[in-house]
Amino acid sequence: MNLKDPRYSKFALTREMMETVQVVRNFDPGQTKDVTKKIRSSGKLFLTGEGSSRIFPAKNAIRKALRWKAGIQIHTDGSRQSSQYDLSDFAVFCASNSGRTKEIVTLAKKLAAGGNRGVFGLTANPQTPLEEACSRTFVLKCGWEQAVAATKSVVEQALFYESILWNLEGRDMKASLPGLSEAVEKALTVEIDPKILSAAVRAPMIYFAGYNDGAAEELTLKTNEITRRKSDFLEGTYAVHGIEEVMDPEDVVFVIDPIDEETGKFQEVLVKGVGLTVIAIADRETPFPTLRVPAAGDYSSYVYLCAGWNLLVEIGLAAGIDLDKPRRARKVGNEFMG
């Protein structure tokens, strides 16, 4: 992806993807210090929302909290399912870029009516129905996105939730951030091997496999929105536990940060068995054709996500798709009208 080339720069989607670099560079982890104190007293944090506002931001935070053995429980589910839970003693973050998503506004109102004073909003717009329902609402600095497929907001939401975790653990997030913007920029602009692109463009089905931290799952959603191709997320080793029965040799599986102990099984079942192409997105060489990205330590999932965006843009352009105008997908999936 290269914004100096009008083939890319004419699309709001690609411009907003590249704005992610500045979003990372300008992110202030100190903005959550006050709310972190309230979350610490609860010891339980629930992150909810719909689609891109939840998948990567919430699951990335959960994986990191578990890896760090953090002293807080973090959970997530969609708004309607979450409304069936007793969240009275949780701090709850309700995320909606528009601030008008019906499912999340309804949940926030229900929690507030039940007496939960720890319901917080996270949105890209001020003065919304979500803000009216929450005890306090934070507005993202990235601004409202024009493209249907959310990009820069996803990264800022994830950084926002991460900053809560870093503050809770007494870690200096600000000191750890400087290298991330450069790594993200490299991932967004890295040249895609023509063989990788060719395999993806002709694939009837594009799968993403990897950790359940939201990166591969979010790329699955973006595949639908950006390339108009069918896609599926295969968590962990799901790719080699039955679904191979219906896979096609023309399909492609992208494995995000493959686990070394699992690569042999993927080769045996998918490459040799099905005869399809497995491609890795990783910061190191792997047994598969690999889209290499910079190492980013604690922030590697962001870099993998951005490399995936880059890949999907190239697939979409190669297929002659207008990246800004999906036929059916909408910016606000189900708008609150009350």
C-alpha positions in Angstrom: 0.0 0.0 0.0 1.4 3.3 -1.1 -0.5 6.6 -0.7 1.8 8.3 -3.2 0.1 6.1 -5.8 -3.4 7.4 -6.7 -4.5 3.8 -7.2 -4.5 3.6 -3.3 -4.9 7.2 -2.2 -8.2 7.7 -3.9 -9.9 5.5 -1.3 -10.9 6.7 2.2 -10.3 3.1 3.4 -6.6 3.2 2.6 -6.1 6.8 3.8 -7.7 5.8 7.1 -5.5 2.7 7.4 -2.4 4.9 7.0 -3.7 7.4 9.5 -3.3 4.5 12.1 0.4 5.4 12.2 -0.4 8.8 13.6 -3.1 7.4 15.9 -0.5 5.2 17.5 2.1 7.9 17.6 -0.2 10.3 19.4 -1.9 7.9 21.8 -1.9 9.0 25.4 -2.1 6.1 27.9 -2.5 8.5 30.7 -6.1 9.3 29.7 -7.4 6.1 31.5 -5.6 6.6 34.8 -8.7 8.0 36.6 -11.1 5.3 35.3 -8.5 2.6 36.1 -8.9 3.5 39.8 -12.6 2.7 39.6 -11.9 -0.5 37.7 -9.3 -1.6 40.2 -11.8 -1.4 43.0 -14.1 -3.7 41.1 -11.5 -6.2 40.0 -13.7 -7.3 37.1 -13.9 -5.6 33.7 -16.4 -6.5 30.9 -15.7 -5.2 27.4 -18.7 -5.3 25.0 -19.9 -4.0 21.7 -20.5 -5.2 18.2 -18.2 -6.3 15.4 -14.9 -4.5 15.0 -15.6 -2.4 18.1 -15.2 -5.6 20.2 -13.4 -8.4 18.4 -9.8 -7.2 18.4 -9.9 -4.5 21.2 -11.5 -6.8 23.8 -9.8 -10.1 22.9 -6.4 -8.6 22.6 -6.8 -7.2 26.2 -8.0 -10.6 27.5 -5.1 -12.5 26.0 -2.6 -10.0 27.4 -4.1 -10.0 30.9 -3.9 -13.8 31.0 -0.3 -13.8 29.7 0.7 -11.2 32.3 -1.2 -13.0 35.1 -2.8 -9.6 35.7 -4.8 -9.1 38.9 -8.1 -8.5 37.1 -10.7 -10.6 35.4 -11.5 -9.4 31.8 -14.4 -10.9 29.9 -16.2 -10.1 26.6 -19.4 -11.0 24.7 -21.7 -9.3 22.3 -24.3 -6.9 23.7 -27.4 -9.1 23.5 -25.7 -12.1 25.1 -24.1 -9.8 27.7 -27.6 -8.5 28.7 -28.3 -11.9 30.1 -25.5 -11.8 32.6 -25.4 -10.3 36.1 -22.9 -7.5 35.5 -23.8 -5.5 38.6 -20.4 -5.7 40.2 -18.4 -5.4 36.9 -16.9 -2.2 35.4 -18.4 -2.3 31.9 -17.1 -0.6 28.8 -19.6 -0.3 26.0 -17.9 0.4 22.6 -19.6 1.9 19.6 -17.9 4.2 17.1 -21.2 5.8 16.1 -22.5 5.9 19.6 -25.8 4.8 18.1 -25.6 1.1 17.8 -28.9 -0.2 19.1 -27.7 -3.4 20.9 -25.0 -1.6 22.9 -27.1 1.5 23.8 -29.9 -0.8 25.0 -27.5 -2.7 27.2 -26.0 0.4 28.7 -29.4 1.7 29.5 -30.4 -1.6 31.2 -27.2 -1.6 33.3 -27.6 2.0 34.4 -31.3 1.4 35.3 -30.1 -1.6 37.4 -27.9 0.7 39.4 -24.5 0.0 37.9 -22.5 3.2 38.1 -19.5 1.7 36.5 -20.8 1.7 32.9 -18.5 3.6 30.5 -18.8 4.4 26.9 -16.1 4.4 24.2 -17.0 6.1 20.9 -15.8 8.2 18.0 -18.6 10.7 18.3 -19.6 13.1 21.1 -23.2 13.7 22.3 -24.7 10.4 21.4 -27.4 8.1 22.9 -24.5 5.9 24.2 -23.1 8.9 26.1 -26.5 9.6 27.6 -26.7 6.1 29.0 -23.2 5.8 30.5 -21.6 7.2 33.7 -18.7 8.5 31.6 -17.9 8.3 27.9 -14.5 8.6 26.2 -14.3 9.9 22.7 -11.6 8.5 20.4 -9.1 11.0 19.0 -8.9 9.3 15.6 -12.1 11.0 14.4 -15.1 9.6 12.5 -14.2 7.2 9.7 -15.6 7.6 6.2 -15.0 4.0 5.0 -17.5 1.3 6.0 -14.7 -1.0 7.2 -13.4 0.3 10.5 -9.6 0.5 10.8 -7.8 3.2 12.7 -10.6 3.2 15.3 -10.0 -0.5 16.0 -6.4 0.2 16.8 -7.2 3.2 19.1 -9.9 1.2 20.9 -7.4 -1.6 21.5 -4.7 0.7 22.8 -7.3 2.4 25.0 -8.2 -0.9 26.7 -4.5 -1.9 26.9 -3.7 1.3 28.7 -6.2 0.3 31.4 -4.3 -2.9 31.8 -0.9 -1.3 31.8 -2.0 1.3 34.4 -3.5 -1.5 36.5 -0.3 -3.4 36.5 1.9 -0.3 37.1 3.7 -0.7 33.8 4.9 2.3 31.7 3.0 2.0 28.4 4.2 5.4 27.2 7.8 4.3 27.3 6.9 1.1 25.3 5.0 2.8 22.5 7.6 4.7 20.4 8.6 1.8 18.2 5.1 0.7 17.4 4.1 3.4 15.0 7.2 2.6 12.8 6.4 -1.1 12.9 2.8 -0.4 12.0 3.8 1.8 9.1 6.2 -0.9 7.8 3.4 -3.5 8.0 1.0 -1.3 6.1 3.5 -0.6 3.3 5.4 -3.9 3.0 5.4 -5.3 -0.5 3.3 -8.4 -0.9 5.0 -11.3 -2.7 3.2 -11.7 -6.0 2.9 -15.4 -5.4 1.1 -14.9 -2.1 -1.2 -12.3 -3.7 -2.0 -14.6 -6.7 -2.9 -17.5 -4.5 -5.2 -15.2 -2.4 -6.9 -13.6 -5.4 -7.9 -16.9 -7.0 -9.0 -18.5 -3.7 -12.7 -19.2 -3.5 -12.4 -19.2 0.3 -9.9 -17.3 2.5 -9.4 -18.7 6.0 -7.5 -17.0 8.9 -6.1 -19.2 11.7 -4.2 -18.3 14.8 -4.5 -17.1 18.4 -7.9 -16.1 19.8 -6.7 -12.5 20.4 -8.9 -10.9 17.8 -6.4 -10.3 15.1 -7.2 -13.2 12.8 -10.9 -13.0 13.6 -10.9 -9.2 12.8 -9.1 -9.9 9.5 -11.8 -12.5 8.7 -14.5 -9.8 9.0 -12.3 -7.3 7.0 -12.0 -10.0 4.2 -15.8 -9.9 3.8 -16.0 -6.1 3.8 -12.9 -5.3 1.8 -12.5 -8.1 -0.7 -16.1 -9.3 -0.9 -14.8 -12.9 -0.5 -16.1 -15.6 1.8 -13.9 -16.1 4.8 -13.8 -17.9 8.1 -11.8 -17.7 11.4 -10.2 -21.0 12.5 -9.1 -20.6 16.1 -6.0 -22.5 17.2 -5.9 -25.9 15.5 -9.6 -25.9 14.3 -8.1 -25.9 10.8 -7.0 -29.5 11.2 -9.9 -30.8 13.3 -12.6 -31.6 10.8 -13.0 -28.6 8.5 -10.4 -30.0 6.2 -13.2 -32.4 5.0 -14.8 -29.5 3.1 -11.8 -27.5 2.1 -10.8 -27.0 -1.5 -7.2 -27.2 -2.9 -7.8 -23.6 -4.3 -8.5 -22.3 -0.8 -5.9 -20.3 1.2 -5.2 -20.4 4.9 -3.4 -17.4 6.4 -1.9 -18.4 9.8 -1.1 -15.4 12.0 2.0 -15.9 14.1 2.0 -19.7 13.8 2.8 -21.8 16.8 6.0 -23.8 16.1 4.6 -27.0 17.6 1.6 -26.8 15.3 3.2 -26.2 11.9 3.9 -29.8 11.3 0.2 -30.8 11.6 -0.8 -27.9 9.3 1.7 -29.1 6.7 0.5 -32.7 7.0 -3.3 -32.1 6.9 -3.7 -28.9 4.8 -0.7 -28.7 2.5 -0.2 -32.4 1.8 -3.7 -33.7 2.6 -6.0 -31.0 1.1 -3.4 -29.6 -1.2 -4.2 -26.0 -0.4 -1.8 -23.1 0.2 -0.9 -22.1 3.8 0.7 -18.7 4.2 2.0 -17.2 7.4 2.0 -13.6 8.6 4.9 -13.6 11.1 7.9 -11.7 12.3 10.2 -14.6 11.5 10.6 -17.2 8.8 8.3 -20.2 9.0 7.9 -23.5 7.0 5.2 -21.7 4.9 5.5 -18.8 2.4 5.7 -15.9 4.9 4.6 -12.3 4.8 7.3 -10.9 7.1 6.6 -8.0 9.4 8.8 -6.2 12.1 8.9 -7.8 15.5 6.9 -5.7 18.0 7.0 -7.6 21.3 4.0 -6.9 23.4 2.3 -5.2 20.5 2.9 -7.8 17.8 -0.8 -8.4 17.3 -1.3 -4.8 16.1 1.4 -5.3 13.5 -0.1 -8.6 12.2 -3.5 -6.9 12.0 -2.1 -4.0 9.9 -0.1 -6.4 7.6 -3.4 -8.2 7.0 -5.1 -4.9 6.1 -2.3 -4.3 3.6 -2.9 -7.8 2.1 -6.6 -7.3 1.8 -6.3 -4.0 0.1 -4.0 -5.6 -2.5 -6.5 -8.5 -3.0 -9.4 -6.0 -3.4 -7.6 -3.9 -5.9 -6.5 -6.9 -7.9 -10.1 -8.0 -8.0 -11.2 -4.6 -9.3 -13.3 -3.8 -6.2 -14.3 -0.3 -5.1 -12.9 -0.5 -1.6 -15.2 2.3 -0.3 -18.5 1.0 -1.6 -19.7 -2.4 -0.4 -23.1 -3.4 -1.8 -24.8 -4.4 1.4 -22.6 -3.6 4.5 -23.4 -0.4 6.4 -21.4 1.9 8.6 -23.9 1.5 11.5 -25.3 -2.1 11.4 -28.4 -1.5 13.6 -29.0 2.1 14.6 -30.7 3.1 17.9 -33.6 5.4 16.9 -35.1 6.0 20.4 
